[in-house]
Structure formats: C-alpha cells, structure tokens
Amino acid sequence: MTNSDGTVAIIGTGNIGSRLAANFAAGGQDFLLADRDQDAARKLASGLGGHAEAVSIDEAVDRAGVLVPAVWLDDFKQFIAQYGEQLADKVIVDPTNPVAPDSDGNYRKVIGEQESSGQILAGLLPAGARLVKAFGTLSAPTLSAAARREPERAVQFYATDDNDAGDLVAELIRADGYEPVRVGGLDQSIRIEMFGDLHEYGALGRAVTKSEALAAV
C-alpha cells in the first residue's frame, strides 16, 4: 500500500462494491476492502490476487486517503455522522443513487426531484473533505460487463468541485476499466445519478464511448 494520502479503500461488498473491487484488481490497483461483515470482506479479498487487503471499517478510515463507501444513501449519511472530522482532508467518492424500490418493484427517487445525493452528502462532510461523484452511473451488471471493452473503452462520468480530487478519481476510473469524463462540478451530480440524462437508466440507456459521451455532455 502507498501512504495514507494515496491509499484507496472500498467500504461495502455488495453489488457495486464487489464489482468495483474485482475491476480494480484486474486493473492492478491495490486497495483496502472493508465491510461491516468482515468475513465477507476477507472472502472477497482472498480471490483478488493480492490487490485487496481486508480490514475493519475503522482501519480503512484511518489508513486511506481515498474512501469509496459503496453503500445506500442512508448508510452513507450514517457513515459521515459516525466518522465526522476523521474524514477531513480525505477524498470521498460517492457512487450512490438516491432511489429505493416501490411497491411495484420499480425504483423511485427518495429525495426531491431536483435534488442530488452528491450535493446532499457534500453538505454533510466536514471542512477539508473533498467529494467526487463517481462509479454510480452504470448498473452493477454493466459495471462488470463493460469494463475494459475493446477497441474503444466505455465511459464513466464523474463530477467534482475539486480538480486534484477529480484527477485522483479519474485514475481510479481508468483502473476500473473505463475512460473518465468529467461532467462539471457537484451541481451536475444529478445528471449522472439514476434518472439523470447521463445515467445508464436515463436518456443514454447504455454504456457509451468517449465520443458519444462528449456529445451528450
């Protein structure tokens, strides 16, 4: 592992976290892997060729400079509330989509139509923490299926108000097997969350190439 500023941690081993971990390992990215179920983290890490080190969530927060909580929005809020000032000066990556299944099995937004989880979470973080919206633009199955696609890589969009944090996450998107395309600041997060025009389940309808992405942005 690198020093704490460059060390990456994925927190959560569910649909997105497990696929992100597999893609990072395939791209040669070393990282910490944490989950409330530490056995699940150890089991997943053991199959990733030595690129992942299973740790507790406390240790992940302590050691990593880049944290990717791959969890639901309410769990992300609880994570911020629990760790508070420990998150200052870290890059926090937000893959959340502010949705939940309804009684018909379809997804609905759980925040206001014009609100984004990226902006809400950024407002909860302590001073010095830098949020980047990323890794939530594609469904979990597509996140696996479209990685390292040839001859032209598919895109993952990201949004941030901090250029340096954005550059760090752009490199992680490349390790994930995708081409990074920045859509702007966090005020553009809504475009890359579910039902936004740049989400797979929005107007795009699929993973796109860089030329297609730049035309859409």
C-alpha positions in Angstrom: 0.0 0.0 0.0 1.0 3.6 -0.6 1.0 6.3 2.1 -2.4 7.3 3.5 -2.9 10.1 1.0 -2.9 7.7 -1.9 -4.3 4.6 -0.3 -7.7 3.7 -1.6 -10.4 1.9 0.4 -13.7 0.4 -0.8 -16.2 0.2 2.0 -19.0 -2.3 1.2 -19.0 -5.6 -0.6 -22.5 -5.5 -2.1 -23.4 -5.3 -5.8 -21.3 -2.2 -6.6 -18.5 -2.7 -4.1 -17.8 -6.3 -5.1 -17.7 -5.4 -8.8 -15.6 -2.4 -8.2 -13.2 -4.5 -6.2 -12.9 -7.0 -9.0 -12.4 -4.3 -11.6 -9.7 -2.6 -9.5 -7.8 -5.8 -9.0 -8.0 -6.6 -12.7 -6.6 -3.1 -13.4 -3.7 -3.6 -10.9 -5.0 -1.2 -8.3 -4.1 -2.1 -4.7 -6.8 -1.1 -2.1 -8.2 -1.8 1.3 -11.5 -3.6 1.5 -13.9 -3.2 4.4 -17.4 -4.2 5.3 -19.5 -4.5 8.5 -19.3 -8.2 7.8 -15.6 -8.7 8.0 -15.8 -12.3 6.9 -17.4 -11.2 3.7 -14.6 -8.7 3.1 -11.9 -11.3 3.8 -13.6 -13.8 1.5 -13.8 -11.3 -1.4 -10.3 -10.1 -0.9 -8.9 -13.6 -0.9 -9.9 -14.0 -4.5 -8.4 -10.8 -5.9 -4.8 -11.8 -6.5 -3.2 -9.9 -3.6 -4.5 -6.5 -4.6 -7.0 -6.2 -1.8 -6.3 -6.2 2.0 -9.4 -6.9 4.1 -9.6 -4.5 7.1 -12.2 -3.1 9.5 -14.1 0.0 8.6 -12.3 1.9 11.4 -8.9 0.9 9.9 -10.0 1.8 6.4 -10.9 5.3 7.5 -7.7 5.6 9.5 -5.4 4.5 6.7 -6.9 5.5 3.4 -6.8 8.9 1.8 -9.5 8.0 -0.8 -12.6 6.4 0.5 -15.3 4.8 -1.6 -18.3 3.9 0.5 -20.3 1.6 -1.9 -23.4 1.8 0.2 -27.0 3.1 0.1 -27.6 6.8 0.7 -28.9 6.4 4.2 -25.9 4.3 5.2 -23.6 6.8 3.6 -25.2 9.5 5.8 -24.7 7.4 8.9 -21.0 6.8 7.8 -20.4 10.5 7.7 -22.2 11.1 11.0 -20.1 8.3 12.7 -16.7 9.4 11.4 -17.1 13.1 11.2 -13.9 15.0 11.5 -11.9 11.9 10.7 -13.0 12.4 7.1 -11.5 15.9 6.8 -8.7 16.2 4.2 -9.8 12.9 2.6 -11.2 12.3 -0.9 -14.7 10.8 -0.5 -16.1 9.1 -3.6 -19.9 8.9 -3.8 -21.4 6.2 -6.0 -24.9 6.5 -4.5 -28.2 6.7 -6.4 -30.9 8.2 -4.2 -33.5 5.6 -5.0 -35.5 2.8 -3.4 -37.9 0.1 -4.8 -41.6 0.9 -4.7 -44.5 -1.5 -4.1 -44.4 -2.4 -7.8 -40.7 -3.3 -7.8 -39.7 -0.2 -9.7 -37.2 2.3 -8.5 -38.3 5.8 -7.3 -36.3 8.8 -6.0 -36.2 9.1 -2.3 -35.2 12.8 -2.3 -36.6 15.8 -4.2 -36.8 15.6 -8.0 -34.3 18.5 -8.3 -32.0 17.2 -5.5 -28.9 15.1 -5.9 -27.4 12.8 -3.3 -23.9 14.1 -4.3 -24.8 17.6 -3.2 -26.6 16.4 -0.1 -23.6 14.3 1.0 -21.1 17.1 0.2 -23.0 19.4 2.5 -22.7 16.8 5.4 -18.9 16.4 5.1 -16.5 18.2 7.4 -14.4 21.1 6.1 -11.5 19.9 4.0 -13.1 16.7 2.8 -13.5 16.6 -1.0 -16.3 14.8 -2.6 -16.3 13.2 -6.1 -19.4 11.8 -7.6 -18.4 8.6 -9.5 -18.9 4.9 -10.0 -22.7 5.0 -9.8 -23.5 5.8 -13.5 -23.8 2.2 -14.6 -25.8 -0.7 -13.2 -23.9 -3.4 -11.3 -24.1 -5.9 -14.1 -22.9 -3.3 -16.7 -20.1 -2.3 -14.4 -18.7 -5.8 -14.8 -19.7 -6.4 -18.4 -18.5 -3.2 -20.0 -15.1 -2.9 -18.2 -12.0 -2.9 -20.5 -14.2 -3.0 -23.6 -12.3 -3.0 -26.9 -11.5 -1.4 -29.2 -12.9 1.7 -27.5 -13.4 1.8 -23.8 -16.8 2.7 -22.3 -17.1 5.8 -20.2 -17.7 6.5 -16.6 -18.8 10.1 -15.8 -17.7 11.9 -12.7 -18.4 15.3 -11.1 -16.5 17.3 -8.5 -15.7 20.8 -7.4 -12.0 19.9 -6.7 -9.6 19.4 -9.6 -7.0 17.4 -7.7 -9.6 15.1 -6.2 -11.1 14.7 -9.6 -7.7 13.7 -11.1 -7.2 11.0 -8.5 -10.6 9.6 -9.2 -10.1 9.7 -12.9 -7.1 7.4 -12.5 -9.3 5.0 -10.4 -11.9 5.1 -13.2 -9.1 4.0 -15.6 -8.1 1.2 -13.2 -11.7 0.2 -13.2 -11.5 -0.4 -16.9 -13.2 2.8 -18.2 -12.5 6.2 -19.7 -13.2 9.1 -17.3 -15.3 12.0 -18.5 -15.9 14.9 -16.1 -19.4 16.5 -16.4 -18.6 19.5 -14.3 -19.0 20.4 -10.6 -21.1 18.7 -8.0 -24.1 20.8 -9.2 -24.0 18.4 -12.2 -24.3 15.3 -10.0 -28.0 14.9 -10.7 -27.2 14.2 -14.3 -25.2 11.1 -13.5 -27.5 9.7 -10.8 -30.3 7.4 -11.7 -33.0 9.1 -13.9 -30.4 11.7 -14.9 -29.7 12.2 -18.6 -26.2 10.7 -18.4 -27.1 7.7 -16.3 -27.5 4.2 -17.9 -31.1 4.3 -16.8 -31.6 7.8 -18.2 -31.6 9.2 -21.7 -28.4 7.3 -22.7 -29.8 3.9 -21.9 -26.4 2.1 -22.1 -22.7 2.4 -21.6 -21.2 4.8 -24.2 -17.9 5.6 -25.7 -15.9 8.8 -25.1 -17.0 10.4 -28.4 -20.7 9.6 -27.6 -20.2 10.9 -24.0 -18.6 14.2 -25.1 -21.5 14.8 -27.5 -24.0 14.2 -24.7 -22.2 16.3 -22.1 
